[in-house]
């Protein structure tokens, strides 16, 4: 979330483009901000940014000779694709190659990263914002709107990069757990045993995703006891949901689902205080 104002140098301001971990620009929810767009009932709806990343210029993109993607817009660009063009003071007309800001809540689940899949891991995706490729975008931003306040290492193993990646992995796992809990509760209400089995199987896949997210990248060699216990409880939930998905009778499925829900709630409490989570995550 950071503590600086939007655009204030020296801060990461992830929340500016990914409000609450989503893809909505934070200032678009501020009635005093330019372009504020309230609904008819007076509730702000916010809007999604498009922004240039210059990921087309990453060494991997260039080495593979990937075609440049112009991103947002329909203007025919000099390199043969379509996108949008901006007038940069002192530079002239340049292709901006802008793309929509993506939600980061399940970012750890969606590798490889960026529109051309040029970045393989979440840690490398975070570190991208310290690379020369992104610095070139910053220089354009400086010319248009002042300094872009992103200062981070380009090394995926940098402690700050690892910390941010860990944070995103925990957010991802919390969403997986929320979805698995929802599946488990819906399975208990399902009309037929077949429906119970199918919905329980969906919950099992969410538990598997959470385990993988909390076992990879920055967390692969963690010694944090809470995370180790969390993975153990998620493994128990996965086993119980698997049992529910193949149970031969309703009573057996119900018992397995109860065990799964208990294990899932226990794993969630090791990642975050449930009282601090949105209502949909506390059930």
C-alpha positions as CSV (number, residue, x, y, z in Angstrom):
1,X,0.0,0.0,0.0
2,X,3.0,2.3,0.7
3,X,2.8,5.6,2.6
4,X,3.5,8.2,-0.1
5,X,1.1,10.2,-2.2
6,X,0.5,9.1,-5.8
7,X,3.4,10.3,-7.9
8,X,5.6,11.2,-4.9
9,X,9.2,10.3,-5.6
10,X,10.8,7.7,-3.4
11,X,7.8,5.4,-3.0
12,X,6.7,2.3,-4.9
13,X,3.0,3.3,-5.0
14,X,1.9,-0.1,-6.3
15,X,-1.5,0.8,-4.9
16,X,-1.8,3.7,-7.4
17,X,-2.3,1.4,-10.4
18,X,-3.4,-1.7,-8.5
19,X,-5.8,-0.4,-5.9
20,X,-6.3,-3.1,-3.2
21,X,-4.4,-5.5,-5.4
22,X,-6.8,-5.1,-8.3
23,X,-6.4,-3.4,-11.7
24,X,-8.2,-0.2,-10.9
25,X,-6.3,3.1,-10.5
26,X,-6.6,4.4,-7.0
27,X,-6.9,8.1,-7.9
28,X,-9.9,7.2,-10.1
29,X,-11.8,6.6,-6.9
30,X,-10.9,10.0,-5.5
31,X,-13.6,12.6,-6.1
32,X,-10.9,15.3,-6.3
33,X,-8.8,13.6,-9.0
34,X,-8.9,14.5,-12.7
35,X,-11.2,12.1,-14.6
36,X,-13.2,11.1,-11.6
37,X,-16.1,9.0,-12.9
38,X,-19.0,8.5,-10.4
39,X,-21.9,6.2,-11.1
40,X,-25.4,7.7,-11.4
41,X,-25.9,6.7,-7.7
42,X,-22.8,8.7,-6.7
43,X,-20.6,5.7,-6.0
44,X,-17.3,5.9,-7.9
45,X,-16.7,3.1,-10.3
46,X,-13.0,3.8,-10.9
47,X,-11.2,2.9,-14.1
48,X,-8.4,0.7,-15.4
49,X,-5.1,2.3,-16.5
50,X,-3.3,1.7,-19.7
51,X,0.5,2.3,-19.3
52,X,3.7,1.6,-21.2
53,X,6.1,-1.0,-19.8
54,X,8.6,-1.4,-22.7
55,X,8.6,-5.1,-22.0
56,X,9.1,-5.5,-25.8
57,X,12.7,-4.3,-25.2
58,X,13.7,-7.0,-22.6
59,X,16.8,-9.0,-23.6
60,X,14.7,-12.2,-23.8
61,X,12.2,-10.5,-26.1
62,X,14.9,-9.2,-28.4
63,X,16.9,-12.4,-28.4
64,X,13.8,-14.4,-29.5
65,X,13.0,-11.7,-32.1
66,X,9.4,-11.5,-30.8
67,X,7.3,-9.1,-32.8
68,X,6.6,-5.8,-31.0
69,X,3.1,-5.5,-29.8
70,X,1.7,-2.0,-29.8
71,X,-0.9,-2.7,-27.1
72,X,-3.8,-0.4,-26.6
73,X,-5.1,1.6,-29.6
74,X,-5.9,1.1,-33.3
75,X,-3.3,3.4,-34.9
76,X,-1.0,1.6,-37.4
77,X,2.5,1.8,-35.9
78,X,5.8,2.0,-37.8
79,X,6.7,-1.6,-37.0
80,X,3.5,-3.0,-38.5
81,X,1.3,-3.5,-35.5
82,X,-1.4,-1.3,-34.0
83,X,-1.4,0.7,-30.8
84,X,-1.4,4.4,-29.8
85,X,1.0,7.3,-30.3
86,X,1.8,10.1,-28.0
87,X,3.4,13.6,-28.5
88,X,6.5,13.7,-26.2
89,X,7.9,17.2,-25.6
90,X,11.4,17.3,-27.0
91,X,11.0,13.9,-28.6
92,X,8.1,14.1,-31.0
93,X,5.5,11.4,-31.8
94,X,6.4,8.0,-30.4
95,X,4.5,4.7,-30.1
96,X,3.5,4.3,-26.5
97,X,2.9,0.5,-26.5
98,X,0.5,0.7,-23.6
99,X,-1.2,-2.2,-21.9
100,X,-3.9,-2.5,-19.2
101,X,-2.9,-2.7,-15.6
102,X,-3.6,-6.3,-14.4
103,X,-4.9,-7.4,-11.1
104,X,-2.1,-8.7,-8.8
105,X,-4.3,-10.7,-6.5
106,X,-3.6,-14.0,-8.4
107,X,-0.5,-12.9,-10.1
108,X,1.6,-15.8,-8.7
109,X,-0.9,-18.2,-10.5
110,X,-0.5,-16.7,-13.9
111,X,3.1,-17.2,-15.0
112,X,4.7,-16.5,-17.5
113,X,4.3,-12.7,-17.2
114,X,3.5,-9.7,-19.4
115,X,1.7,-9.8,-22.8
116,X,4.5,-11.6,-24.6
117,X,5.3,-14.1,-21.7
118,X,8.9,-12.8,-21.7
119,X,9.3,-13.1,-17.9
120,X,9.1,-16.6,-16.3
121,X,8.8,-16.0,-12.6
122,X,6.9,-13.7,-10.3
123,X,10.2,-12.5,-8.7
124,X,11.6,-11.6,-12.2
125,X,8.3,-9.8,-12.9
126,X,8.7,-7.6,-9.8
127,X,12.4,-7.0,-10.6
128,X,11.5,-6.0,-14.1
129,X,10.5,-2.5,-12.8
130,X,14.2,-2.0,-12.0
131,X,15.5,-3.0,-15.4
132,X,16.9,-0.6,-18.1
133,X,13.9,-1.5,-20.3
134,X,11.5,0.0,-17.8
135,X,13.8,2.8,-17.0
136,X,13.4,3.9,-20.6
137,X,9.6,4.2,-19.9
138,X,10.5,6.3,-16.8
139,X,12.4,8.7,-18.9
140,X,9.4,9.3,-21.2
141,X,7.2,9.7,-18.1
142,X,9.7,12.2,-16.7
143,X,9.2,14.3,-19.9
144,X,5.4,14.1,-19.6
145,X,4.4,14.1,-16.0
146,X,7.6,14.3,-13.8
147,X,9.6,11.5,-12.2
148,X,8.1,8.1,-12.1
149,X,8.5,7.0,-8.4
150,X,9.6,3.4,-9.0
151,X,13.0,2.6,-7.6
152,X,13.7,-1.1,-7.1
153,X,16.5,-3.6,-7.8
154,X,16.6,-5.5,-11.1
155,X,17.9,-8.5,-9.2
156,X,15.1,-11.1,-8.5
157,X,17.1,-12.2,-5.4
158,X,17.2,-8.7,-3.9
159,X,15.6,-8.8,-0.4
160,X,13.0,-6.2,-1.2
161,X,12.0,-7.9,-4.5
162,X,11.7,-11.2,-2.5
163,X,9.6,-9.5,0.2
164,X,7.2,-8.0,-2.4
165,X,7.0,-11.3,-4.2
166,X,6.2,-13.1,-0.9
167,X,3.5,-10.6,-0.2
168,X,1.9,-11.3,-3.6
169,X,2.2,-15.0,-3.1
170,X,0.3,-14.7,0.2
171,X,-2.4,-12.6,-1.4
172,X,-2.7,-15.3,-4.1
173,X,-3.0,-18.1,-1.5
174,X,-5.6,-16.2,0.4
175,X,-7.7,-16.0,-2.8
176,X,-7.2,-19.7,-3.4
177,X,-8.3,-20.5,0.1
178,X,-11.4,-18.2,-0.2
179,X,-12.3,-20.0,-3.4
180,X,-11.7,-23.4,-1.9
181,X,-13.9,-22.6,1.1
182,X,-16.6,-21.3,-1.2
183,X,-16.5,-24.6,-3.1
184,X,-16.6,-26.6,0.0
185,X,-19.6,-24.8,1.4
186,X,-21.4,-25.0,-2.0
187,X,-20.7,-28.8,-2.2
188,X,-22.4,-29.3,1.2
189,X,-25.5,-27.6,-0.2
190,X,-25.5,-29.5,-3.5
191,X,-28.5,-31.5,-4.5
192,X,-26.9,-34.7,-5.7
193,X,-23.8,-36.7,-4.8
194,X,-22.5,-36.1,-8.3
195,X,-22.7,-32.4,-7.8
196,X,-21.0,-32.7,-4.4
197,X,-18.1,-34.6,-6.0
198,X,-17.6,-32.2,-8.9
199,X,-17.7,-29.0,-6.7
200,X,-15.3,-30.7,-4.2
201,X,-12.9,-31.4,-7.0
202,X,-12.9,-27.6,-7.9
203,X,-12.1,-26.8,-4.3
204,X,-9.3,-29.4,-4.4
205,X,-7.7,-27.7,-7.3
206,X,-7.7,-24.3,-5.5
207,X,-6.0,-26.0,-2.5
208,X,-3.4,-27.4,-4.9
209,X,-2.8,-23.9,-6.3
210,X,-2.3,-22.4,-2.9
211,X,0.3,-25.1,-2.0
212,X,2.2,-24.5,-5.2
213,X,2.2,-20.7,-4.8
214,X,3.4,-21.0,-1.2
215,X,6.1,-23.5,-2.2
216,X,7.7,-21.7,-5.1
217,X,10.0,-18.7,-5.8
218,X,10.7,-16.6,-2.8
219,X,9.1,-19.2,-0.5
220,X,10.7,-22.3,-1.9
221,X,13.3,-22.6,0.9
222,X,11.4,-20.8,3.7
223,X,12.0,-21.6,7.3
224,X,9.0,-19.7,8.5
225,X,7.1,-22.0,10.8
226,X,3.7,-20.4,10.0
227,X,4.1,-21.0,6.3
228,X,5.3,-24.6,6.8
229,X,2.3,-25.3,9.0
230,X,0.0,-23.5,6.5
231,X,1.2,-25.8,3.7
232,X,0.6,-28.8,5.9
233,X,-3.0,-27.8,6.6
234,X,-3.5,-27.0,2.9
235,X,-2.2,-30.5,2.1
236,X,-4.8,-31.9,4.6
237,X,-7.5,-29.9,3.0
238,X,-6.5,-31.1,-0.5
239,X,-6.7,-34.7,0.8
240,X,-10.1,-34.2,2.4
241,X,-11.5,-32.5,-0.7
242,X,-10.1,-35.3,-2.9
243,X,-11.9,-37.8,-0.6
244,X,-15.1,-35.8,-0.9
245,X,-14.7,-35.8,-4.7
246,X,-14.6,-39.6,-4.8
247,X,-16.9,-40.5,-1.9
248,X,-19.3,-43.3,-2.5
249,X,-22.1,-41.8,-0.3
250,X,-23.3,-38.5,1.0
251,X,-22.4,-39.1,4.6
252,X,-18.8,-39.8,3.7
253,X,-18.6,-36.8,1.5
254,X,-20.1,-34.6,4.2
255,X,-17.5,-35.8,6.8
256,X,-14.6,-35.1,4.3
257,X,-16.0,-31.7,3.5
258,X,-16.2,-30.7,7.2
259,X,-12.5,-31.8,7.7
260,X,-11.5,-29.8,4.6
261,X,-13.2,-26.6,5.7
262,X,-11.6,-26.8,9.1
263,X,-8.2,-27.3,7.6
264,X,-8.7,-24.5,5.1
265,X,-9.7,-22.0,7.8
266,X,-6.8,-23.1,9.9
267,X,-4.4,-22.5,7.0
268,X,-5.9,-19.0,6.4
269,X,-5.4,-18.0,10.0
270,X,-1.6,-18.7,9.6
271,X,-1.5,-16.2,6.7
272,X,-3.6,-13.4,7.9
273,X,-5.9,-12.3,10.8
274,X,-9.4,-13.2,9.5
275,X,-10.7,-10.0,11.2
276,X,-8.7,-7.9,8.9
277,X,-10.0,-9.6,5.7
278,X,-13.0,-8.5,3.6
279,X,-16.3,-10.1,4.7
280,X,-16.2,-12.6,1.7
281,X,-12.9,-13.9,3.0
282,X,-14.0,-14.4,6.6
283,X,-16.7,-17.0,6.1
